[in-house]
Amino acid sequence: MNDNRPPLDHEVPEPDATPEPDADETADGRLEDNIKSGATWKRLLFMILFIALWTVSRIVVLIVVVLQFLWVLVTGGTNERLTRFGLSLATYSYEIIVYLTYNSENQPFPFADWPSGPPTAGND
């Protein structure tokens, strides 16, 4: 072993090389950028809106369930319009949850069309 050489795991920087930032400094810079990002805060506002809409949709689902049960109780069969509306409402709830959990950037109704039919995989 030659005493004039540094160990293999040690690199001597060039005299004019700029020092690389520490991992902590880089992470702090990214955190600060994320906190200052307008898009992040805008998304939070939309998420609050969609949480409120999701809460309302749960109440409407309960109403549809009760009405459909009463319809079946009285007539012996399901109400086709309530069935279609229930399916679209379930799809809407799914779209909201997909957006809230960052699985999609597509904003649901009222920023998109009201869903018709069952949800499709990969709404993004």
RAQUI-V693224 format. One record per residue. PHI is phi in whole degrees, -180 to 180 (* if undefined). PSI is psi in degrees with one decimal (none if undefined). D_LAST is the distance of its C-alpha to the last C-alpha in Angstrom with 2 decimals. Layout:
# RAQUI-V693224
PHI_PSI_D_LAST + PHI_PSI_D_LAST
This chain:
# RAQUI-V693224
*_133.8_59.09 + -92_128.6_59.69 + -77_-12.7_60.01 + -82_-15.4_59.14 + -98_142.3_55.50 + -75_160.5_52.81 + -59_156.5_51.03 + -62_-30.9_48.20 + -85_3.9_45.54 + -114_123.2_46.79 + -111_133.9_45.93 + -92_122.4_47.98 + -70_151.3_46.00 + -64_151.4_47.35 + -61_-32.6_49.44 + -99_7.5_47.23 + -76_141.8_43.85 + -83_139.6_41.68 + -70_142.1_41.03 + -77_140.0_37.56 + -69_149.1_36.15 + -65_157.4_36.21 + -61_-35.6_33.03 + -66_-40.2_33.67 + -65_-40.5_33.98 + -66_-43.4_30.72 + -64_-40.0_28.87 + -64_-39.2_30.61 + -65_-41.3_29.59 + -67_-40.3_25.89 + -62_-44.0_26.24 + -64_-41.5_28.03 + -63_-41.9_25.43 + -65_-39.8_22.64 + -68_-36.1_24.91 + -84_-5.8_25.75 + -68_122.1_22.22 + -66_-32.9_21.75 + -65_-36.6_17.95 + -65_-44.5_18.25 + -71_-33.4_20.69 + -65_-41.7_18.82 + -63_-38.5_15.82 + -59_-43.0_18.56 + -62_-43.5_19.90 + -64_-37.4_16.69 + -65_-39.9_16.40 + -63_-43.0_20.03 + -60_-46.2_19.47 + -72_-27.8_16.75 + -65_-41.8_19.07 + -64_-44.7_21.79 + -65_-37.0_19.90 + -65_-39.5_18.93 + -63_-44.0_22.66 + -64_-41.2_23.74 + -64_-32.5_21.51 + -65_-37.8_23.19 + -67_-41.8_26.52 + -66_-37.7_25.66 + -60_-43.2_24.62 + -60_-41.4_28.04 + -64_-42.9_29.74 + -63_-42.0_28.13 + -60_-47.3_29.23 + -65_-45.6_32.76 + -62_-42.1_33.05 + -65_-40.8_31.89 + -63_-45.3_34.37 + -63_-38.7_37.12 + -62_-45.5_36.41 + -65_-39.2_36.70 + -61_-40.9_39.80 + -82_-44.7_41.49 + -101_-19.8_40.50 + 88_-3.5_39.74 + -140_165.9_36.38 + -81_155.3_32.89 + -87_117.5_32.03 + -60_-40.5_29.53 + -65_-42.5_28.19 + -65_-37.4_27.71 + -62_-47.7_26.00 + -63_-43.7_23.43 + -64_-41.0_23.00 + -61_-39.8_22.69 + -66_-44.5_19.92 + -67_-34.3_17.93 + -68_-39.5_18.80 + -64_-40.4_17.67 + -65_-40.8_14.24 + -62_-44.4_14.20 + -61_-41.2_15.36 + -61_-45.4_12.66 + -62_-38.2_9.92 + -64_-46.7_12.21 + -64_-39.3_12.67 + -62_-40.4_9.11 + -69_-45.0_9.13 + -65_-30.6_12.69 + -93_14.1_12.35 + 63_25.8_10.06 + -89_-6.1_7.49 + -153_149.2_4.86 + -99_-5.5_6.38 + -75_122.2_6.05 + -83_133.6_9.57 + -72_-177.3_10.97 + -51_134.6_14.36 + -93_7.6_16.56 + -95_-0.7_14.20 + -142_174.6_12.51 + -67_151.6_14.39 + -65_134.0_15.74 + -69_147.7_14.15 + -130_126.9_16.50 + 91_-177.8_16.79 + -72_160.2_15.29 + -68_151.2_11.71 + -104_145.2_9.81 + -67_140.3_8.77 + 68_61.3_5.38 + -68_-2.8_3.81 + -78_none_0.00
